[in-house]
Amino acid sequence: MSTPPGVDAPDIPAPGDAAMVPDAVAPATGLTAGGWLTPDWADAWKRVDRAAFVPDRVWVPAPDGYHRLDRHDDPMRWRGLVHTDTALITQVENGTAAPQFSLHPTSSASMPRMVASMLAHLDVREEHRVLEIGTGVGITAALLATRLGDAAVVSVELDPAVAADARAALHRAGLRPRLIVGDGTRGSAEHAPYDRVLSTFSVQTIPPAWIAQTRPGGRIVTPWGSALYNGVLIALDVATDPDGSPRASGPVVGDAAFMWERGQGVRGGVMDTVREHDLGTPGTTTLDPRLLVDDRDAAFCTGLLVPGVRRSIGRPAGAARGGDGEFTLWLVDADTHSWVCVDHTPGADVFETATHGPRPILDEIEAALAWWIEHGRPERTRFGVTATPGTQTPWLDDPANTLPTTDKRPDTRP
């Protein structure tokens, strides 16, 4: 995809010249009191009004799907949500159908505390140049430009309509960072190198362009996860290996459940593969499926060790959420048309299973959980990853302590 040039403005205010916005001061104060907003970012947050960037129509998560909320229909509720620590869906597929439905979100205004946390881990300095991947509604670009100045910020957005709305909102706020429409996984080589790279969507694999376009000594902050677990936040420091090739390595620094990058996210329902191949071979396992339902650390580690496997949970009609009652855990690898289901029955030590396909998913899952238990059930913040333009290696506690692989996917190459 071509990337049209960004917009420059020669006559712009210097960083910090914008006046404080009354509607932004109270949320910023609340984030500071909650420990989310670091002192170096407090001033910028008080000058950026979230309401100036959130569109008039949003979707709010609800038990039965997403409820559409239009500003002109309920301005008080709209403004109340905008000025609270709430993530708001700003774009969905087929988003004009009805006010109440289950849809696929494609863009959002992130929860303010999450944005504050990501910016804190970015650890910017006043002289830094920053590449933001995923402009969205433009709030993070506004915060970066308010603190660092327009010339120090490049932001890439895949969706032209989303980018146009963000550009308009930024201009109304008197801000003109360089905005580019294009594939964020390619970064923006034209304006590289960068001291910091910040992604606002989850990836399973660190794009090589991000590593190549970051200066040695720079940092990449991005949501990260696996097909089984989305996700966590990682902070990767970039260095140069003795042979001159770039390398990024760093730990998990917290949780961050963001939308997937559109090219890396798996589309379609988990159960589509099961419906296509609905006859399974019965069996049993001592693996308690509650580990992958209720224990985030177990699910995270298993996702790293068993790539490409997604999950779905089925419960009897009227059953409450949670893993203590009856439920069925489905684990699916769509690429190999393989699946396994494990039925949880309260009080049981052995659980009934059914399996289908060439990939032995159950064997891999059992081996991964055994490794996790053997290593003391490590928390997800003890893990990290080292990435080069051609490799990605997860580790526990130290980059030298790389994770084993339980991946037994068959070779599906023609």
C-alpha positions in Angstrom: 0.0 0.0 0.0 1.3 3.4 -0.9 1.9 5.9 1.9 1.0 9.5 1.1 3.1 12.1 2.9 2.1 13.4 6.2 1.0 17.0 6.9 3.5 19.5 8.1 2.8 23.0 9.6 5.5 25.6 9.9 3.7 27.9 12.4 2.7 25.7 15.3 2.8 26.3 19.1 5.9 25.0 21.0 5.3 22.0 23.2 3.4 23.0 26.3 2.0 26.2 24.9 -1.5 24.9 24.6 -3.8 25.9 27.5 -5.0 23.5 30.1 -8.5 22.1 29.3 -10.8 22.1 32.3 -12.5 18.8 31.2 -9.1 17.2 31.0 -7.8 18.3 34.4 -10.1 16.1 36.5 -9.4 12.8 34.6 -5.7 13.5 34.7 -5.8 14.2 38.4 -7.7 10.9 38.9 -5.1 9.0 36.9 -2.3 10.6 38.9 -4.0 9.7 42.2 -4.5 6.1 41.0 -0.8 5.8 40.3 -1.3 5.4 36.5 0.0 8.8 35.4 3.6 9.6 35.9 4.6 13.2 36.8 6.4 13.8 33.5 3.2 13.2 31.6 0.7 15.1 33.9 1.0 18.4 32.1 0.3 17.0 28.7 -2.7 15.1 29.9 -4.2 18.3 31.3 -4.0 19.9 27.9 -5.6 17.2 25.8 -9.4 16.8 26.0 -10.5 13.2 25.2 -13.9 14.5 24.2 -12.3 16.4 21.3 -11.1 13.1 19.7 -13.8 10.5 20.5 -16.4 10.4 17.7 -20.1 11.1 18.3 -21.0 7.5 17.8 -19.4 4.8 20.0 -20.2 1.3 21.0 -20.2 0.2 24.7 -19.5 -3.4 25.7 -22.6 -5.1 27.2 -23.4 -8.7 28.3 -25.3 -9.3 25.0 -22.8 -7.7 22.6 -22.2 -4.0 22.0 -24.7 -1.2 22.5 -24.5 1.8 20.2 -24.4 5.2 21.9 -24.9 8.4 19.8 -23.9 11.7 21.3 -27.0 13.5 20.1 -29.3 10.9 21.6 -27.8 10.9 25.1 -25.2 13.7 25.4 -24.9 13.4 29.2 -24.1 9.6 29.1 -21.8 10.1 26.1 -19.8 12.8 27.9 -19.8 10.9 31.2 -18.3 7.8 29.5 -15.7 9.9 27.6 -14.4 11.4 30.8 -14.2 8.1 32.7 -11.5 5.5 32.6 -13.4 3.4 30.0 -12.4 2.0 26.7 -14.8 2.9 23.9 -15.3 1.1 20.6 -15.2 3.7 17.8 -15.5 1.5 14.7 -17.1 -1.9 14.1 -17.7 -4.0 11.0 -21.3 -3.5 9.8 -21.5 -0.9 12.5 -24.7 0.8 11.3 -27.0 -2.2 11.6 -28.7 -1.9 15.0 -28.0 -0.4 18.4 -27.7 -3.8 20.1 -25.7 -6.7 18.6 -22.5 -8.7 18.6 -20.0 -7.3 16.1 -16.3 -7.2 15.4 -14.6 -4.1 16.7 -12.0 -2.6 14.5 -10.9 0.6 16.2 -11.3 2.1 19.7 -10.3 4.8 22.1 -8.2 3.0 24.6 -8.8 3.1 28.4 -6.9 6.2 29.7 -5.1 4.3 32.4 -3.8 1.9 29.7 -2.5 4.8 27.6 -0.9 6.3 30.6 0.8 3.0 31.5 2.1 2.6 27.9 3.5 6.1 27.8 5.2 5.6 31.2 7.0 2.4 29.9 7.9 4.3 26.7 10.2 6.4 28.9 10.5 9.3 26.5 12.9 12.2 26.8 12.4 15.7 25.4 14.8 15.2 22.5 13.3 11.9 21.3 11.5 11.2 18.0 8.6 8.8 18.4 6.9 6.5 15.9 3.3 5.6 16.9 1.7 2.6 15.1 -2.1 2.8 15.0 -3.2 6.5 15.2 -6.8 5.5 16.0 -8.8 8.5 17.2 -5.6 10.5 17.7 -5.4 10.9 21.4 -2.0 9.3 22.0 -0.6 11.2 19.0 -2.0 14.4 20.6 -0.4 13.6 24.0 3.0 12.9 22.3 2.8 16.0 20.2 1.8 18.2 23.1 4.8 17.0 25.1 7.5 16.6 22.4 6.3 18.9 19.6 4.7 18.1 16.3 8.0 17.5 14.5 9.0 14.8 16.9 6.0 12.6 16.3 5.2 10.3 13.3 1.9 8.3 13.5 0.8 5.6 11.0 -2.8 4.5 10.6 -4.0 1.8 8.2 -7.6 2.9 7.8 -7.9 6.1 5.6 -11.3 7.1 7.2 -10.0 6.7 10.7 -6.8 8.6 9.8 -8.8 11.5 8.3 -11.0 11.8 11.4 -7.9 11.8 13.6 -6.1 14.4 11.5 -9.2 16.7 11.7 -9.4 16.3 15.5 -5.7 17.0 15.9 -5.9 20.1 13.7 -8.8 21.4 15.6 -6.7 21.0 18.8 -3.9 23.0 17.1 -1.6 20.0 16.7 0.0 18.8 13.5 2.2 15.7 14.0 3.1 13.9 10.8 0.3 11.5 10.0 0.7 8.7 7.4 -1.9 6.3 5.9 -0.3 2.9 5.5 0.6 -0.5 6.9 1.9 0.1 10.4 3.8 -3.1 10.5 6.1 -1.5 8.0 6.7 1.5 10.1 7.8 4.6 8.2 11.4 4.1 6.9 11.3 7.6 5.3 11.4 9.3 8.6 13.5 6.8 10.5 15.4 6.3 12.8 13.3 6.7 15.9 14.2 6.7 19.6 10.9 5.2 20.6 8.2 3.1 18.8 4.8 2.7 20.4 2.1 0.3 19.0 -1.5 0.6 19.9 -2.5 -2.9 18.7 -1.5 -6.4 19.7 1.0 -8.5 17.7 2.1 -12.1 17.9 5.3 -11.4 16.0 7.4 -8.2 16.4 7.5 -6.7 12.9 11.1 -6.5 11.6 10.6 -2.9 10.4 10.0 -1.7 14.0 13.4 -3.2 15.0 15.2 -1.9 12.0 13.8 1.6 12.3 14.7 2.0 16.0 18.0 3.5 17.0 20.4 1.4 19.1 19.5 2.3 22.7 15.9 2.9 21.7 12.8 1.2 22.9 9.7 -0.5 21.4 6.5 -0.8 23.6 3.7 -2.9 22.2 0.9 -5.2 23.3 1.9 -8.8 22.6 0.3 -12.2 22.9 -0.5 -15.5 21.3 -3.5 -17.0 19.6 -4.4 -18.4 23.0 -3.8 -15.3 25.1 -4.2 -11.7 24.3 -2.5 -10.1 25.9 0.4 -8.5 27.7 2.5 -5.4 27.3 6.2 -5.7 26.5 9.0 -3.1 26.6 11.9 -4.1 24.2 15.2 -2.3 24.3 17.0 -2.2 20.9 20.7 -3.0 20.6 23.1 -4.0 17.8 24.7 -7.5 17.7 28.4 -7.9 17.0 27.6 -8.7 13.4 25.8 -5.3 13.1 22.3 -6.8 13.0 19.6 -5.2 15.2 18.0 -7.0 18.2 15.1 -6.1 20.5 14.7 -7.8 23.9 12.7 -7.1 27.0 10.2 -8.3 29.5 6.5 -8.4 30.0 5.7 -5.3 32.0 1.9 -5.7 32.5 -1.4 -6.6 30.9 -2.7 -5.0 27.7 -5.7 -6.6 25.9 -5.8 -4.7 22.7 -7.2 -5.4 19.3 -5.0 -7.5 17.0 -3.0 -6.0 14.2 -5.3 -6.8 11.2 -2.8 -9.0 9.4 -1.8 -11.0 12.5 -5.2 -11.5 14.1 -7.1 -14.7 13.4 -10.4 -14.0 11.7 -13.5 -16.2 11.9 -15.0 -18.0 14.8 -13.1 -20.6 16.8 -15.9 -23.1 16.3 -15.9 -22.9 12.5 -13.3 -25.6 12.3 -15.2 -27.8 14.7 -18.4 -27.5 12.7 -16.5 -28.4 9.5 -15.0 -31.5 11.1 -17.5 -32.4 13.8 -16.5 -36.1 14.4 -13.9 -36.6 17.0 -12.2 -39.5 18.6 -13.2 -40.0 22.2 -10.7 -40.2 25.0 -9.8 -38.9 28.5 -7.2 -36.7 30.2 -6.2 -35.7 33.7 -5.6 -32.2 32.5 -7.9 -29.9 34.5 -9.3 -27.5 31.8 -9.8 -24.8 34.5 -6.1 -24.0 34.2 -6.7 -22.6 30.8 -10.0 -20.9 31.8 -9.3 -19.3 35.2 -5.5 -19.0 35.4 -4.1 -16.3 33.2 -0.4 -17.2 33.9 -1.1 -20.8 32.8 -2.9 -19.7 29.6 -0.2 -17.2 28.8 2.7 -19.6 29.1 0.7 -22.3 27.2 0.1 -19.9 24.4 3.8 -19.3 24.0 4.6 -23.0 24.0 1.7 -24.1 21.8 1.4 -21.5 19.0 -1.5 -21.2 16.7 -4.1 -22.7 19.0 -7.2 -20.7 19.9 -9.9 -21.5 22.5 -13.6 -21.3 23.1 -15.7 -22.1 26.1 -19.1 -23.7 26.0 -21.4 -23.8 29.0 -24.9 -25.3 29.6 -27.8 -22.9 29.0 -28.2 -20.7 32.0 -24.8 -21.6 33.6 -22.9 -18.8 35.2 -19.4 -17.7 34.0 -16.5 -19.2 35.8 -14.8 -22.6 35.8 -16.3 -24.3 38.8 -19.3 -25.7 37.1 -19.8 -27.8 34.0 -18.3 -26.5 30.8 -16.4 -27.6 27.7 -13.1 -26.2 26.6 -12.4 -26.2 22.9 -8.9 -25.8 21.6 -8.6 -25.3 17.8 -5.8 -25.0 15.2 -7.6 -23.9 12.0 -4.5 -24.1 9.9 -4.3 -27.9 10.4 -8.0 -28.5 10.8 -7.4 -29.9 14.2 -9.3 -29.6 17.5 -9.7 -31.0 20.9 -12.5 -30.6 23.5 -12.3 -31.3 27.2 -15.4 -31.6 29.3 -15.1 -30.3 32.9 -17.3 -32.0 35.5 -17.1 -30.7 39.0 -15.2 -33.0 41.4 -13.8 -35.2 38.6 -10.1 -36.2 38.4 -10.4 -37.5 34.8 -12.1 -35.6 32.1 -13.7 -36.8 28.8 -12.2 -35.6 25.6 -12.7 -35.7 21.9 -10.0 -35.0 19.3 -9.8 -34.5 15.5 -7.1 -33.7 13.0 -3.4 -34.4 12.4 -2.1 -32.0 15.1 -1.9 -33.6 18.6 -3.1 -30.5 20.4 -3.9 -32.3 23.6 -0.4 -33.8 23.9 1.1 -30.3 23.3 -1.1 -28.6 25.9 -0.4 -31.3 28.5 3.3 -30.9 27.9 3.2 -27.2 28.1 1.2 -27.1 31.4 3.5 -29.8 32.9 6.5 -27.5 32.0 4.8 -24.5 33.6 3.9 -26.4 36.8 7.4 -27.9 37.0 8.9 -24.4 36.8 6.9 -23.2 39.8 3.9 -21.8 37.9 5.7 -18.6 36.9 3.7 -15.4 36.5 3.4 -13.8 33.1 5.5 -10.9 34.1 8.5 -13.2 34.5 8.5 -13.9 30.7 10.0 -11.8 27.9 11.0 -12.1 24.3 14.0 -11.4 22.1 13.3 -10.5 18.5 15.5 -10.0 15.5 14.3 -9.2 11.9 14.1 -13.0 11.3 13.5 -14.7 14.7 11.4 -14.4 17.9 12.5 -16.2 21.0 10.4 -16.1 24.2 12.2 -16.6 27.5 11.7 -16.9 31.3 13.5 -14.5 33.7 16.5 -14.1 31.5 17.1 -14.0 27.7 19.5 -16.9 28.0 16.7 -19.0 29.5 14.8 -19.7 26.4 11.5 -21.6 26.4 11.3 -25.1 24.9 8.9 -25.9 22.2 6.0 -28.4 22.4 4.9 -27.5 18.9 4.1 -30.7 17.0 2.3 -29.2 14.0 2.5 -31.3 10.9 4.3 -29.9 7.9 1.5 -28.5 5.8 3.7 -27.2 3.0 2.7 -28.4 -0.5 
